[in-house]
Amino acid sequence: MRSMVRALIGAVLACSLRCFPQEAAWNQKFPEQIPPGRSFHAMAYDAAHQEVILFGGVDGAGSFLGDTWAWDGSQWSQRSLGSGGPSARHRHAMAYDSARGQIVLFGGVDEKNGILSETWVWDGKSWAQKITETSPQARFGHAMAYDTARRQIVLFAGQGTSGMFSDTWTWDGTTWAQQLTANKPGPRAFHAMAFGLTSAKVVLFGGVSPDGLASDETWIWDGADWTQKSPANHPMARAWSAAAPDPTGSVILFGGTNPMMTGVPFEDSWIWDGTNWMQAGTTASIPARMFHAMAYDVARRQSVLFSGIGHSSNTDDLRGNVLQGVVLNDTWIWNITTILAAPSITPPGAVPVDSTINTIQPGEWVSIYGTNLASSTVTGDGNFPTSLGGTSVTINGKAGYLSFVSPSQINLQAPNDTAIGPVPVVVTTASGTAATTVTLAQFGASLLLLDGKHVAGIILRSNGSGAYGGGTYDIIGPTGDSLGYATVAAKAGDAIELFAVGLGPTNPAVPAGQVFAGTASTTNPVMLRMNDVSVTPAFAGLSGAGLYQLNLIVPSGIGTGDVSLQVTVGGVQTPSGVVIPLQ
């Protein structure tokens, strides 16, 4: 039943995705100041300060670099850090921890210590080393990406002192935890990894194996396990490429090389849409390269690429030897010149699920209606992401927890808040923002519906005669299958459970954005009226995150057919027009 309820909360409106013409392009930038050319550096986008941060690498003379640079969309600027910060290094990896507003750097190779196992964080002003209880082993050539849907950084594989790894680690802001999975890619290094906003999963491509062979494998990380994909199209086997999210919510991969094919760098761009790879035609010729770095600039909706090596006669570099070649120090931007139109919120705006009243309570499940609210239809996996399919929502400046996005509807759990009264609601996509206003209140009562009017609920069957749950229940509805699945009208004496949102405070209080599987009773009395007959539920309270449950026995003598149903709590009534079928 819980899976059905989650489906009800994330119910979709039937719609077709409107397509818009898109033209992908690499465009070179010519800033006044530019970092020295380099390879094996790392970049990540600092969302809190709206800039791409670059650290380290090795220059054309083989010198290790320990400088920090910031890209603001038009100019590079070097950050003066004095003696603080990581040692000069290369072949490290970085990713931005959105949940904690920090860039995390791990590993790499420096001149004094060799292969490193250090963790550093960048807060927008300075670097600080983190001493953790557990940590991945020292390594280089690993890859890191921030899993937006599950709010954690993922690290995979790399090269250590005794060989290549195939381990998966996650960073929670305090320490590293190894994830033991049923499936995983084989040992490798110098692979590319990025989070796909549309698919809400991390994608990994390529890399080089311990025997020196490049891979053409595509793997997906869903927060719990790895799954190998078999797309109809895919890039040629390669290592030393780079990948980043792109403005459409997909992933852009560029360049790299195959060490078994003379080491000539590639100049192709590929797009991963969550299902398949597609080679992207471009309107500008970007030089072929390897050992470069990329990051996605969210504020400017563009992927940024910097430097790398455009030619090398020696690519057998698994033991940390510095490669010589033509070092490029150019800056390129990958953007979409024509993309989905900016989002727009339309009436009824932001309302409790299955309601049209613009009053919600903190922690309530809310629907937002409009156009271009997302580039595609994506359903979350129950982990309360603050970004889904490239769409995010704030209510009074606080991030909401998304369960479903589509071009015309968003379903989310409102964040915790102590404010009362009108507050702003802002929807953000790769194409822009849309805003509306909603009133925060102690109550935002609304009954969940199976369709436009029939309440969502079940009839408990202690005798095992139900059609669902191994005979334990029936779904309440007009008797038959007129709703597209089997439903049964309730009758006097039936024990039923009805589902709602916004019925006010509970004891204990249950915070938003977290899984909840217990019960928490409402602190204010809840009263139902069936066909204008008052009914007091035996239980009224939360039985899931933001989901209220009402347990009652159907009284006799209140009629048959679709009878009116309304709930009152704290002087607030659920919208009229809701019915419950009785027989």
ZAMARGU-4260 file (C-alpha; in steps of 0.2 Angstrom, whole numbers, plus 5000, padded with zeros to 4 digits):
<rodrens>
0) 5000/5000/5000 | 5014/5012/5004 | 5021/5011/4986 | 5003/5015/4980 | 5002/5030/4991
5) 5019/5036/4985 | 5013/5034/4967 | 4997/5045/4972 | 5008/5058/4980 | 5018/5059/4964
10) 5004/5057/4952 | 5007/5064/4935 | 4996/5074/4924 | 4995/5067/4907 | 5006/5078/4895
15) 5017/5076/4880 | 5035/5084/4881 | 5036/5099/4870 | 5052/5098/4860 | 5062/5114/4856
20) 5076/5115/4843 | 5093/5115/4851 | 5110/5119/4844 | 5125/5114/4853 | 5141/5124/4852
25) 5159/5125/4859 | 5164/5143/4861 | 5181/5149/4865 | 5184/5162/4878 | 5198/5175/4878
30) 5200/5182/4896 | 5212/5195/4900 | 5221/5184/4913 | 5222/5165/4911 | 5230/5151/4922
35) 5246/5143/4915 | 5243/5129/4904 | 5243/5112/4912 | 5237/5094/4913 | 5230/5082/4926
40) 5222/5097/4935 | 5204/5096/4943 | 5189/5108/4942 | 5173/5110/4951 | 5159/5122/4952
45) 5156/5132/4968 | 5138/5135/4968 | 5138/5145/4984 | 5150/5158/4976 | 5144/5155/4958
50) 5162/5151/4951 | 5172/5137/4944 | 5187/5133/4955 | 5203/5125/4947 | 5217/5118/4957
55) 5234/5110/4953 | 5240/5100/4939 | 5257/5099/4930 | 5264/5111/4918 | 5273/5108/4901
60) 5290/5108/4910 | 5284/5094/4922 | 5283/5106/4937 | 5269/5102/4950 | 5256/5116/4952
65) 5248/5121/4968 | 5238/5136/4963 | 5219/5140/4965 | 5210/5149/4951 | 5192/5155/4950
70) 5182/5157/4934 | 5167/5169/4935 | 5160/5166/4918 | 5171/5179/4909 | 5187/5180/4918
75) 5200/5169/4928 | 5207/5176/4944 | 5220/5168/4955 | 5216/5166/4973 | 5230/5172/4985
80) 5231/5159/4999 | 5248/5162/5007 | 5256/5146/5013 | 5239/5137/5016 | 5231/5124/5005
85) 5235/5107/4998 | 5253/5104/4992 | 5256/5106/4973 | 5249/5090/4965 | 5241/5082/4950
90) 5230/5068/4945 | 5218/5072/4960 | 5199/5074/4959 | 5187/5087/4965 | 5168/5088/4967
95) 5156/5101/4975 | 5147/5095/4990 | 5130/5105/4988 | 5123/5100/5004 | 5137/5108/5014
100) 5143/5121/5002 | 5161/5115/5000 | 5172/5109/4986 | 5180/5092/4991 | 5197/5087/4985
105) 5205/5070/4987 | 5221/5061/4983 | 5233/5064/4969 | 5252/5064/4968 | 5264/5077/4975
110) 5283/5078/4974 | 5287/5075/4993 | 5275/5061/4998 | 5270/5053/4981 | 5253/5046/4980
115) 5241/5054/4993 | 5226/5050/5003 | 5222/5068/5009 | 5205/5076/5010 | 5204/5095/5008
120) 5188/5106/5007 | 5187/5124/4999 | 5174/5135/5007 | 5176/5149/4994 | 5190/5158/5003
125) 5202/5145/5009 | 5207/5127/5009 | 5206/5116/5025 | 5212/5098/5027 | 5200/5086/5034
130) 5206/5072/5046 | 5194/5058/5044 | 5191/5042/5054 | 5190/5032/5038 | 5197/5036/5021
135) 5200/5028/5004 | 5218/5022/5001 | 5230/5034/4993 | 5227/5035/4975 | 5227/5045/4959
140) 5217/5044/4942 | 5201/5042/4952 | 5185/5051/4948 | 5172/5060/4959 | 5155/5067/4956
145) 5141/5074/4967 | 5126/5064/4968 | 5113/5078/4969 | 5098/5065/4971 | 5106/5058/4986
150) 5116/5073/4992 | 5133/5064/4993 | 5149/5064/4984 | 5154/5048/4976 | 5172/5042/4972
155) 5176/5027/4962 | 5192/5018/4958 | 5209/5025/4953 | 5228/5019/4954 | 5237/5015/4971
160) 5254/5010/4975 | 5250/4991/4973 | 5238/4992/4958 | 5221/4999/4953 | 5205/4999/4963
165) 5187/4996/4960 | 5180/5002/4976 | 5166/5015/4979 | 5166/5028/4993 | 5154/5041/4998
170) 5157/5058/5007 | 5145/5064/5020 | 5153/5080/5025 | 5163/5073/5039 | 5170/5056/5034
175) 5171/5044/5020 | 5161/5027/5019 | 5165/5013/5008 | 5150/5006/4999 | 5150/4987/4997
180) 5140/4984/4981 | 5133/4968/4973 | 5139/4975/4956 | 5153/4987/4951 | 5164/4991/4936
185) 5181/4982/4936 | 5197/4990/4942 | 5202/5006/4932 | 5209/5023/4932 | 5207/5039/4922
190) 5189/5036/4919 | 5176/5050/4917 | 5161/5053/4929 | 5147/5065/4931 | 5130/5067/4938
195) 5115/5067/4925 | 5102/5080/4931 | 5089/5072/4920 | 5092/5054/4924 | 5096/5059/4943
200) 5111/5046/4942 | 5129/5047/4941 | 5136/5040/4924 | 5154/5033/4922 | 5162/5030/4906
205) 5179/5022/4900 | 5195/5022/4909 | 5211/5011/4907 | 5212/4994/4915 | 5227/4986/4924
210) 5232/4978/4908 | 5233/4995/4899 | 5217/4993/4889 | 5205/5007/4887 | 5187/5004/4891
215) 5171/5008/4882 | 5159/5003/4896 | 5145/5014/4903 | 5140/5012/4921 | 5127/5020/4932
220) 5127/5023/4950 | 5110/5024/4958 | 5115/5027/4976 | 5115/5009/4981 | 5123/4999/4967
225) 5131/5000/4950 | 5122/4994/4934 | 5131/4992/4917 | 5122/4999/4903 | 5122/4993/4885
230) 5118/5009/4875 | 5115/5007/4856 | 5128/5020/4853 | 5143/5025/4863 | 5160/5033/4862
235) 5176/5024/4857 | 5185/5016/4871 | 5196/5029/4879 | 5204/5036/4895 | 5209/5053/4901
240) 5193/5061/4894 | 5182/5073/4905 | 5164/5074/4908 | 5152/5087/4916 | 5133/5090/4917
245) 5127/5101/4902 | 5113/5114/4901 | 5100/5101/4895 | 5102/5090/4911 | 5112/5077/4901
250) 5131/5074/4902 | 5144/5080/4890 | 5160/5070/4888 | 5174/5077/4877 | 5191/5070/4871
255) 5203/5058/4879 | 5213/5045/4870 | 5216/5026/4868 | 5233/5022/4873 | 5233/5006/4862
260) 5230/5017/4847 | 5246/5028/4846 | 5239/5039/4859 | 5232/5052/4847 | 5220/5063/4857
265) 5201/5063/4852 | 5191/5079/4847 | 5174/5072/4848 | 5159/5077/4860 | 5146/5065/4866
270) 5130/5067/4876 | 5123/5055/4888 | 5104/5057/4890 | 5102/5044/4903 | 5098/5030/4891
275) 5110/5032/4876 | 5126/5041/4870 | 5124/5053/4855 | 5139/5061/4846 | 5136/5079/4846
280) 5139/5090/4831 | 5147/5107/4835 | 5148/5123/4826 | 5166/5127/4832 | 5182/5116/4831
285) 5189/5113/4848 | 5207/5106/4847 | 5208/5088/4852 | 5215/5085/4869 | 5217/5073/4884
290) 5221/5076/4903 | 5210/5091/4903 | 5196/5096/4916 | 5178/5101/4915 | 5164/5108/4927
295) 5147/5114/4925 | 5143/5132/4929 | 5125/5131/4935 | 5123/5150/4936 | 5127/5153/4918
300) 5121/5136/4912 | 5137/5131/4903 | 5150/5118/4904 | 5168/5124/4906 | 5183/5116/4899
305) 5201/5121/4903 | 5218/5116/4896 | 5225/5099/4894 | 5238/5091/4882 | 5235/5092/4863
310) 5248/5080/4858 | 5259/5067/4866 | 5271/5054/4860 | 5270/5044/4877 | 5254/5039/4885
315) 5259/5024/4895 | 5258/5034/4911 | 5250/5022/4924 | 5264/5024/4937 | 5264/5043/4939
320) 5277/5048/4926 | 5274/5065/4919 | 5269/5066/4901 | 5277/5078/4889 | 5267/5086/4875
325) 5259/5102/4868 | 5251/5110/4883 | 5235/5120/4879 | 5230/5134/4891 | 5213/5139/4882
330) 5196/5141/4890 | 5180/5133/4881 | 5162/5134/4885 | 5149/5121/4880 | 5132/5129/4879
335) 5115/5127/4871 | 5111/5142/4860 | 5092/5137/4859 | 5085/5128/4874 | 5069/5125/4883
340) 5059/5141/4886 | 5060/5148/4904 | 5049/5141/4917 | 5032/5149/4920 | 5020/5145/4935
345) 5002/5145/4931 | 4986/5144/4941 | 4983/5137/4954 | 5001/5139/4957 | 5009/5131/4972
350) 4995/5121/4982 | 4994/5106/4993 | 4993/5090/4983 | 4975/5088/4976 | 4970/5106/4982
355) 4968/5123/4973 | 4970/5133/4989 | 4987/5143/4990 | 4990/5139/5009 | 5002/5126/5014
360) 5010/5120/5030 | 5029/5117/5032 | 5033/5098/5028 | 5017/5096/5017 | 5017/5088/5000
365) 5014/5102/4987 | 5011/5103/4969 | 5017/5117/4958 | 5008/5119/4941 | 5015/5128/4925
370) 5024/5126/4909 | 5043/5122/4906 | 5045/5117/4924 | 5057/5103/4919 | 5065/5097/4903
375) 5057/5079/4905 | 5047/5069/4917 | 5057/5062/4931 | 5051/5052/4947 | 5062/5052/4962
380) 5067/5037/4971 | 5062/5042/4989 | 5078/5049/4994 | 5072/5067/4996 | 5083/5076/4983
385) 5083/5095/4982 | 5086/5094/4963 | 5078/5082/4951 | 5079/5082/4932 | 5088/5098/4933
390) 5074/5107/4942 | 5075/5114/4960 | 5062/5123/4971 | 5064/5135/4986 | 5050/5140/4998
395) 5055/5155/5008 | 5073/5153/5002 | 5074/5135/5009 | 5076/5120/4997 | 5061/5109/4994
400) 5062/5090/4993 | 5057/5084/4976 | 5048/5068/4972 | 5042/5071/4954 | 5045/5084/4940
405) 5038/5086/4923 | 5036/5101/4911 | 5018/5104/4918 | 5019/5099/4936 | 5031/5097/4951
410) 5027/5087/4967 | 5038/5091/4982 | 5038/5091/5001 | 5039/5108/5008 | 5054/5112/5019
415) 5053/5115/5038 | 5050/5133/5042 | 5043/5143/5057 | 5037/5158/5046 | 5019/5162/5045
420) 5011/5171/5030 | 5015/5175/5012 | 5032/5168/5006 | 5040/5167/4989 | 5041/5150/4979
425) 5055/5150/4966 | 5057/5136/4953 | 5074/5135/4945 | 5078/5126/4929 | 5093/5127/4917
430) 5082/5139/4907 | 5079/5152/4921 | 5067/5154/4936 | 5049/5157/4939 | 5041/5164/4955
435) 5025/5164/4964 | 5018/5167/4982 | 5011/5154/4994 | 5004/5157/5012 | 5013/5147/5026
440) 5001/5142/5040 | 4999/5129/5053 | 4987/5119/5043 | 4985/5116/5024 | 4972/5102/5024
445) 4969/5092/5008 | 4963/5074/5005 | 4972/5064/4992 | 4962/5059/4977 | 4962/5044/4965
450) 4956/5055/4951 | 4947/5072/4951 | 4935/5068/4966 | 4937/5051/4974 | 4946/5050/4990
455) 4962/5039/4991 | 4959/5026/5004 | 4958/5007/5007 | 4947/4995/5015 | 4955/4983/5027
460) 4951/4964/5024 | 4955/4954/5040 | 4948/4938/5031 | 4961/4940/5017 | 4948/4943/5003
465) 4956/4959/4997 | 4962/4962/4979 | 4979/4970/4985 | 4992/4967/4998 | 4990/4948/4998
470) 4972/4950/5002 | 4974/4962/5016 | 4965/4977/5008 | 4954/4984/4994 | 4956/5001/4986
475) 4941/5012/4989 | 4932/5018/4973 | 4917/5015/4962 | 4914/4996/4962 | 4922/4989/4946
480) 4937/4995/4936 | 4931/5012/4930 | 4947/5020/4937 | 4958/5008/4927 | 4960/4996/4941
485) 4950/4986/4953 | 4941/4997/4966 | 4927/4993/4979 | 4914/5005/4987 | 4915/5005/5006
490) 4900/5000/5016 | 4894/5002/5034 | 4905/4993/5047 | 4921/4993/5035 | 4937/4998/5043
495) 4945/5010/5031 | 4960/5021/5030 | 4960/5038/5021 | 4975/5048/5016 | 4978/5067/5017
500) 4991/5080/5019 | 4992/5096/5029 | 4983/5091/5045 | 4995/5101/5056 | 5007/5098/5070
505) 5010/5080/5077 | 5017/5072/5092 | 5031/5068/5090 | 5036/5081/5077 | 5042/5074/5061
510) 5055/5084/5051 | 5053/5086/5032 | 5066/5078/5020 | 5068/5062/5030 | 5061/5044/5028
515) 5047/5041/5042 | 5039/5024/5044 | 5031/5026/5062 | 5015/5035/5068 | 5014/5052/5075
520) 4996/5058/5080 | 4990/5075/5076 | 4990/5087/5091 | 4974/5095/5086 | 4957/5086/5085
525) 4952/5080/5067 | 4934/5078/5062 | 4926/5070/5046 | 4909/5074/5039 | 4902/5060/5027
530) 4887/5066/5019 | 4885/5079/5033 | 4887/5066/5046 | 4901/5069/5059 | 4913/5055/5061
535) 4928/5055/5073 | 4943/5044/5067 | 4951/5032/5079 | 4968/5038/5073 | 4973/5054/5064
540) 4992/5057/5061 | 5007/5054/5051 | 5011/5037/5044 | 5024/5042/5032 | 5034/5057/5027
545) 5021/5071/5026 | 5008/5058/5023 | 4993/5058/5036 | 4982/5043/5038 | 4964/5043/5045
550) 4957/5027/5053 | 4939/5025/5055 | 4924/5013/5054 | 4911/5018/5041 | 4895/5022/5051
555) 4878/5016/5045 | 4864/5026/5038 | 4874/5039/5028 | 4868/5034/5011 | 4875/5026/4996
560) 4884/5031/4980 | 4896/5045/4979 | 4894/5054/4996 | 4902/5070/5001 | 4918/5070/5012
565) 4926/5084/5021 | 4939/5085/5035 | 4941/5099/5047 | 4956/5102/5058 | 4961/5118/5068
570) 4946/5127/5060 | 4953/5123/5042 | 4942/5112/5030 | 4948/5102/5016 | 4942/5108/4999
575) 4924/5103/4994 | 4919/5092/4980 | 4928/5076/4987 | 4917/5061/4988 | 4919/5043/4995
580) 4909/5029/4986 | 4898/5019/4998 | 4886/5004/4995
</rodrens>
